Amino acid sequence: MRLVEPTFNSDDTIMPCPECQAGKMHRSVVTYLTYIGDELISVPDFPAWVCDICGRREYDQQAMNQLSLLLSPTAGSPTHSRRPVPRAPKKPAKESIADRKS
């Protein structure tokens, strides 16, 4: 798997294949498969460039970045900010019986 920032031609749909040199890379959507630990993750409709001759795939860099964020171990975890906790105002001390007599 190779991550690539594709350079677009004027028609925005085709670029030469860097693998076979004979085919053209066409923008397409594919099913992206990867393992995280022992689990197989399948992502349908993933943007990629696919060679019409050799089948080489190059995945869209922006889509890979977004997928990495979604699959990160901390995804969905609440963020803990270090805001000061407001303290309740202090209550005046209770008067003792000796203080009342004076």
C-alpha positions as CSV (number, residue, x, y, z in Angstrom):
1,M,0.0,0.0,0.0
2,R,1.4,3.4,-0.9
3,L,-0.1,6.7,0.2
4,V,-0.1,9.3,-2.4
5,E,-1.2,12.9,-3.0
6,P,-2.3,12.5,-6.6
7,T,-1.4,15.1,-9.2
8,F,-4.4,15.8,-11.4
9,N,-4.3,16.2,-15.2
10,S,-6.4,18.8,-16.8
11,D,-9.4,16.4,-17.1
12,D,-9.0,15.6,-13.4
13,T,-9.6,11.8,-13.8
14,I,-6.4,10.1,-15.2
15,M,-2.7,9.9,-14.4
16,P,0.0,7.5,-15.6
17,C,0.6,4.3,-13.5
18,P,4.0,4.5,-11.6
19,E,4.1,0.7,-11.4
20,C,3.6,-0.7,-14.9
21,Q,4.2,2.5,-16.9
22,A,1.6,1.3,-19.4
23,G,-1.7,1.8,-17.6
24,K,-3.6,4.8,-16.5
25,M,-4.7,5.5,-12.9
26,H,-8.4,6.2,-12.7
27,R,-10.2,7.6,-9.7
28,S,-12.4,5.0,-8.2
29,V,-13.9,3.7,-4.9
30,V,-12.7,0.4,-3.5
31,T,-13.1,-1.6,-0.4
32,Y,-10.2,-0.8,1.9
33,L,-9.0,-3.7,4.2
34,T,-6.7,-3.4,7.1
35,Y,-5.9,-5.2,10.4
36,I,-5.9,-3.6,13.8
37,G,-4.4,-6.2,16.1
38,D,-6.2,-9.4,15.3
39,E,-9.3,-7.7,13.8
40,L,-10.0,-7.3,10.1
41,I,-11.4,-3.8,9.4
42,S,-13.3,-3.4,6.1
43,V,-14.1,0.1,4.8
44,P,-16.4,0.1,1.7
45,D,-16.5,3.0,-0.8
46,F,-13.0,4.2,0.0
47,P,-11.5,6.7,-2.5
48,A,-8.5,5.4,-4.5
49,W,-6.6,5.5,-7.8
50,V,-6.6,2.2,-9.6
51,C,-4.5,1.2,-12.6
52,D,-6.6,-0.2,-15.5
53,I,-3.7,-2.5,-16.6
54,C,-2.0,-3.9,-13.5
55,G,-4.6,-3.0,-10.8
56,R,-2.2,-1.1,-8.6
57,R,-4.1,1.0,-5.9
58,E,-3.0,4.2,-4.4
59,Y,-5.2,5.5,-1.6
60,D,-6.3,9.1,-1.2
61,Q,-4.2,10.8,1.4
62,Q,-7.0,12.9,2.9
63,A,-9.2,9.9,3.2
64,M,-6.4,7.9,4.9
65,N,-5.9,10.7,7.4
66,Q,-9.6,10.8,8.3
67,L,-9.6,7.0,8.6
68,S,-6.6,7.1,10.9
69,L,-8.5,9.6,13.2
70,L,-11.5,7.3,13.3
71,L,-9.5,4.2,14.0
72,S,-7.2,5.7,16.6
73,P,-7.4,4.1,20.1
74,T,-8.6,7.4,21.6
75,A,-11.4,8.1,19.1
76,G,-14.6,8.8,21.0
77,S,-12.9,9.3,24.3
78,P,-13.7,12.4,26.2
79,T,-10.9,14.9,26.3
80,H,-9.8,16.0,29.8
81,S,-9.1,19.6,30.0
82,R,-7.4,21.1,33.0
83,R,-10.1,23.7,33.9
84,P,-10.1,24.9,37.5
85,V,-13.0,23.4,39.5
86,P,-15.1,26.2,41.1
87,R,-15.0,26.1,44.8
88,A,-18.0,26.8,47.0
89,P,-17.8,29.9,49.1
90,K,-16.7,29.4,52.7
91,K,-19.4,29.4,55.3
92,P,-18.9,31.5,58.3
93,A,-17.8,29.6,61.4
94,K,-20.5,28.8,63.9
95,E,-20.5,30.9,67.0
96,S,-19.7,29.2,70.2
97,I,-21.8,29.8,73.3
98,A,-18.9,31.6,74.9
99,D,-18.8,34.1,72.0
100,R,-22.5,34.9,72.4
101,K,-22.2,35.9,76.0
102,S,-19.6,38.6,75.4
